[in-house]
Amino acid sequence: MVASIGFLTRMSTVLLIQLVFRYPKRTRGCARWSIIADSLPHTLLGASERMGKTFHFGRDLLQSIGSSGVGLFLTLITTPIMTRLFAPDAYGVNAVVLNVATLVASLGLLGLPVALARQKKVSEQARLFNASVQMAVIIFGLSTVLVVVAFFNPAALPDGMSMLVALIFPFLVLVHSAQRIVDSLVTAKGLFPAQAAARIGNAVTSRALPIFLGWLVYPGTASMLTGDGAGKITHVIVTVRLGNLRSDWRGFRWKPASYFLRNTLREYRDFAFQSNVATALPLLSALAVQVVLGARLGTEAIGYYALAQSIITLPVTVIALASAPVVFHRLVLIADETPDKLPGLAMKVMLSYLVVGAVCMSPIVFFGPIIFEVAFGDAWRSAGVAASILAIPQLLAFSLTGTLALFRVTHKINAWFGFELAGTTAIVGGLVLLPPSSNLITAMIFLASLKFVYNVLMLAGCMWASRQLTDFHR
């Protein structure tokens, strides 16, 4: 098991190094990047020009949703196997570790992938991608240092976390960062067919490998985390190969350079702070929910909550999250070319997502406990009760996934930060008021109420942002 983890870690590191840029040695300023990029006929320019000619909203939208549909199918047929193979405690620890890894990757990249996804200028894409990869290398190193410290002090590990799980953590941070960076570049270029294929590869690997390891090696958290990491490696590899990106990036260096990073972060300071924190706040809120549930009800309750969340978010993943990059690209084009049409398009997007979300959530709301008991076994009926309660605010979250990009489209980063901070404060602050004697059902009703308030607040902010468009030139 340890050998396989080591192999995956080395594989992901080599892949990350191959994907990055080699920028010129210390220059006196970052403006020279435009000259360098324009002088390289075989670099990102070619890929960017191809993007502009191949983007097709309807086709890319259907491909994105269709690829996630494959992931939905795989999840539906493999989850009943996994719930009989892995205990609720394993699900709980797995959910906490993945949330922490995602949070570290999000905060550590300092919002640079967010800026990259919005950037259409080729030289700036190269610069932001290079800076993002260098930050990923830094946070991977820091995570490794923390694991080494924990190795010599096992008592410092949280309850339920083994040393093997801790050893996997830096690997997860690295691959989560790599996928985030590559997906941002794909969004900037409009290479959605490659991203759609990558989602299928990710789903196949991340579902099949945990079952294989859990069956033949050990049915624990480490097997589940290894599968998730391997799925993200597959996602990156498929995106790079089908997007014809590897040859464009050959010859760029990956080692962090303080001078270059400092100048890039200074210029993109809005993304480095407000946007970065705004992106991380929902992850922090999700982690806070798991910590409170674990403290009040134990890791088994986290496992029930994690399974319930994974099922009710499937429609979000298949439709809303899969279509969000394509919708974002469309919103950017409208904002740049006909900004007066942006509010109307934003309202149509929100209402469309709400209608589809209502259709998808209705079976869970009315028949959640029965569905979970039949599909996953009697032991998971409590997770079905939690899912039926949480599906109500999830309807609004369905719409929020596609419309949240309006803050980035209109460059209202400070407002995005403010709305996220208010919503996260409401959830985390409300969790503090959860009575210590609460059972799982009471906790889920309380949490659903808090999430409903958060989603209403954020949707109102998105609609406000669509009417506050300002010119932004870089």
N, C-alpha and C positions, 0 to 999 in steps of 0.2 A: 504493500500500500504506500509506504513512504517512498519507495523507489519510483512508483508511478507518479506520485506528486512531484518528486524532484524532476522527472522527465518533462512533465507539463510546465513546470516553472521555467526550466531551461528553454523549452520550445517557445514559450510566450516571450521570454526576454529576447531571444534571437529574432523573432518576428518583429518585435517592437523596434529593434535596432535597424532592421532592414527597411522599415517603413518610413524612417524619419529623414529630415533634411540635413544636409551639410551646408551650413551658412559660411560666408567668408569670415576670415579671422578679424579680430577686433577692428571695427571701423569707428569713425568719429561721429557717426550718427546713424539713425535708422532710415533716413530718407533714401540712402543709397540702395535700399532693398528694391525700390521700383526700377532703378537702372539695371540691377543685376537680373531681376526677373524678366525684364523686357529683352535682355540680351541672350536668354537661354531658349532657343527655339524648340528644344526637346524636353522642356520641363512642364510645369503645370499649365502653361498657356494652352497646349494642345488639348489637354483634357477639359479645360474650362470652355474652350470654343466648341468642343463637341457637345458639352452639356447644353449650351444655349440653343443648339439646333435640334436636340433630341427630346427636350422636355415636352410632355404631353399630359395635361392635367387628368383627363378621364382615364387614359391608359395606366398612368402611374398610380392613380388612386386605386383602381381595381387590382393591379398587381400587388400593391402593398397590403390591401385587405385580404386578398386571396392567399398570400404567403402566410399571413397571421392565422388565416382559417386552417391551414395545415397544422400550425402550432396548436390551435384549439383542439383539433381532432386528436393529435398526439397526446395532449394533456388529458383529454377525457378518457382515452383508453389506457393510459399508464397510471393515472392517479389512483384508481381502485387497487392496482397492484402495489403501489408505493405505500398506501395507507395500511395495507395488510403486512407490509414488509418493515416499515419504519414506525416506531412508537411516537405518540404525541410529544414526548419530551424531545425527541430528535428533531421533529418538525419545529418545535419552539426555539431550540438553540440555533438551528439552521436559519430561521427567520431573523433572529437577532444579529447573527454574524454577518449575514448578507446586507442587512440594513446598515450596520456599522461600516462595512467595506464600501458600500455605495456612498455613504456620507463622507467618508475620508476622501474618496476619489473626487467627489463633487467639490468639497471645500479645497482640497489640495490643488486642483487645477485652476483655481482662482478665477473662474468664469471665462477663461480664454476659449473653451469650446463653444460657449454661448455666443461670444463675439464672432467666432469663425463661422457659425451657421448663418449669420446675417450678412457676412461679408461677400461681396461680389467681385471685388477687385483682386486680380490674380496675385499680384505681389503681396498684398495683405493676407491672402489665404496662406501663402507659403510661410510668411512670417508668423502668423498665429498658430499654424499647425506645428511649426518647429518649436515655438515657445511652449505649446501644450505638451508636446512629447517630452521636452526637457523637464517640465514640472512633474510629469508622470514618473520619470526616472527618480526625481528627488523624493517624492512621497513613497515610492517603492523602497528606497533606501532607508527612510525614516521608519517605515513599518517594519522592516527587517530588524532594525536596531531594537525596536520595542519587543519584538519576539525573542531576540537574544536575551534581553533583560528578563523577560518572563521565564525563559528556559532555566535560568539560574535561580529563579524565585517562583516556583510553581504555585505557591500559596496565594500569590497575587492574582491568579486567574479567577474570573467570575465563576460562580457556582454553575455546574453543568458543562463547563468548557474544558475539554481535555487539551493536553499539550499538542497532540496531533492536529486538532482544530486550529490552535494558535499558529502552528507552523504553516498551515495553508493560508492564513490571513494575508500575508504580503503578496502572495500569488493572486489572490482575489482582488486586492487593491490594484495591482498592475493590469489585470485583464479587464476590470471594470473601467479603468481609465482609458485603456486602448480602444475599447468599443465606443466609449463616449466621444473620443476624439475623431475616430473614423466616421462615425455616424454624423457628426457635425460637418465634416468636410463633404460627405455625400449630400447632405442637405444643401450646403452652399452651392454645390455643382449640379444638383438635380439628377444625380445618378441613382434613381430610385429602383430600377429593375435589379441592379446589383444588390441593393439593400434588401429587396424582397427575397431574393434567393438566399441571402445570408440569414434571414430570419428562419427559413426552413432548416438550414443546416444547424443553426443554434438550437432550435427546438428538438431536432432528432438527437443531437449529442447530449444535451442537458437532461433529457428524459431517459434515454437508453442507458447511459453510463452509470447513473446512480442505481438503477435496477440491477445491472450487471455486477457492480461492486457490492451492493447490498446483499445480493443472493450468494455470490461466490466468495466474498472476502469478509465483510462485516456490515450489518445493517445499522449503521450509526450516522451521526451528523457529518463526519469526514467524507463519507461516500457521497452524500448529497452535495456538499460544497465542491468536491472535486468535479462532479458532473456539471455544476453551474459554471465553474471556471473553464472547463473544456468546451462548453457550449459557446462561451464568449470568444475563445480562441478561434473556433470554427467560424463564427460570425465575422471576425476581422479578416481571416484568410480568404473567405469567399468574397467579401466585399472588395478586397484589394485585387484579387485575380479577375473577377468579372467586370470590375470597374476600370480595368487597365491602368491601375494606379502605381503598381510597383515599379515599372520601368521609369515612370515620370519622377519618382522620388529617389532614384538611385544616386548615390554620391553625396548625400547630405549627412552631416554629423549629428550625433545624438547627445553628446556630453553637455551638461548644463554650463552655461556661461552667464555669470552674474551681470556683466555689462549689458548684454543683449536682453536678458530677462527684465532687468530693471527699467530699461527704456521702453520695452513693450508694455509692461504693466503700468508704467506711468501714463502712457498714452491711452491705455484702455482701463483706466482706474475705475470708471463706472462699472464696467463688467467685472473687474477684479474684486470689487467690494459689494456694491448693492446687488448686482445681478447674481454674483456668486452666493451670497448669503440668502438671497431670495430663492434660489434653486435648492439650497440645502435645508431651508426651514421645513418644508414638508417631510423631508427625510428625518429631520430631528423630531418632528411631531410623531411620526410613525414609530421611531425608536422609543420615545417617551411612553407611548401607549403600551408597547411590549414590556418595558421596564416596570411600569405600574402594575400591569396584569401579573407579571412574574412575582412582584413583591407582595401583592395582595392575595393572589390565587394560585401561584406556583407556575412552573414551566409547562405543565400540562395544559393550563389555560392558554398560554401563549401558543401552544400547538394547535388548539381548537381555533383560536383567532386567526392564526396564520393560514390554516386550510380554508377557513371561511373567506378570508380576504383573497386568497389565490383563485378561488372559484368565482366570486362575484366580480373580480377584475378581469376575468377572461374576455368578456365582451369588450371591455375597455381596451385590452391589448389587441384583440382581433380587429376592431373597427376604429375606435377613437385614436389609440396610440399608433396604430399602423398607418392611418391616414394623416396623422398630425404633420409629419414632415412635408407631405405633398400639399396639404392645406396651407401650411406655413409658407411654402414657396409661392403659392398662388396669392396669398395675402401680401407678400413682399412685392410681387409684380403689380398688383393693383395699387398698393401704397405709393409705389414709385411712378406709375404711369397715369393713373386716374384716382388720386387720393379721395376725391369727393364721393366715390362709390364704396369706400372701405366700410363705413358704418352699416350700410345696407347688407353688404356681403357678410359682415361679422354677425349680424342678427340672423341671417339665413343659416349660417354655420351653426350657431348656438341652438336654434330651434330644430334643425335637422338632427343634431346629436341627441337632443332631448327626446324626440319622438322615437328614435332607434333605441335609445337607452331604456325608455319605458317598456318597450316590447321585450327587450332582453332581460330586464330585471323582474318582470311580473312573475314568471314561474318560481323564482327563488323566494320572492316575497310571500307567496301563497303556499308553496309546497317545499320549502327549504329543508325542514327536518326529515320529511319522507324521502326526498331525493338523496340526501346524504346517507341516510340509514341503508337504503337499498344499494347505492353505488359504492359506498366506502366501508360499510359494516356497522353493526350496532354501536360499536365503541365511539363512533364519530357523529352520533345523533346531536350531541351538544354543539358541534361545529355547525350543523344545519340550522339550529335555532339561532346561533350567532349570525349566520349568513342571511337569514330571512329578515333580521332586524337591520343589519348594516346595508342591505341592498337598497333601502329607501334613500339614504343620502348618496349612495353610489350612483343613483340616476343622475344627480346633478354633477357628480365628479366625471361622469361620462362626457358631458358637454364641456366641462372645464378643460379637459385634456386637449381638445382641439382649439379652444379659444384663448388659452393662456398665452399663446405666442403673440397675441396682439400687443402686449407690453413691449416685446422686443421689436416687433414690426414698426411701432410708432416711437421707439426709443424712449419710452417712459419707464426707464429702469428704476429711478428713485421711487416712482409711484408703485411699481411692482413690489419693490422692497417693503414699502409701507403697508400695502395690503397684505402681503404674506406675513409680515411681522404681527399685524393685528390679528389675523386668522389663527396663526400658530399660537399666539399668546392666549387666545380664547380656548383652544384645545388643551394646551399644556396646563394653563391655569385652572381650567375646569376639572382636569383629571385629579388635581390636588384635592378637590372637594369630594372625590369619590369616597363614600363611607367605607371604612375598613371591613365592615361586616358584609359587604356586597357579595352576591353570588355572580355567576357568569352572565345570567340573563339581565340582572340589574346593571351590571357593568356595561353590557352591550347597548342597552337602551340609553344609558347616560352618554356613552361614546357616540352613538348615532345622532343624538341631539346636537352634540358639539360639532360633529362633522357637517351636519346640515347647515348650521350657522356659518361655518367656514366656507362651504361651497357657494352659498348665496352671496356672501361678501365678495368672494373672488370673481364670480360671474358679473356682479355689478361693476367691479373694477375693470374687467375686460371690456365691457360695453362702454364704459367711460373712456378708456384708452383709445378705442376706435374712433372717438370723436375729437381726439386731442393731437392729431397728427402734426408733427413739426418736421421741417426739412432737416436732413442730416447728410452732410457731405464730408467725406474723409479724403 
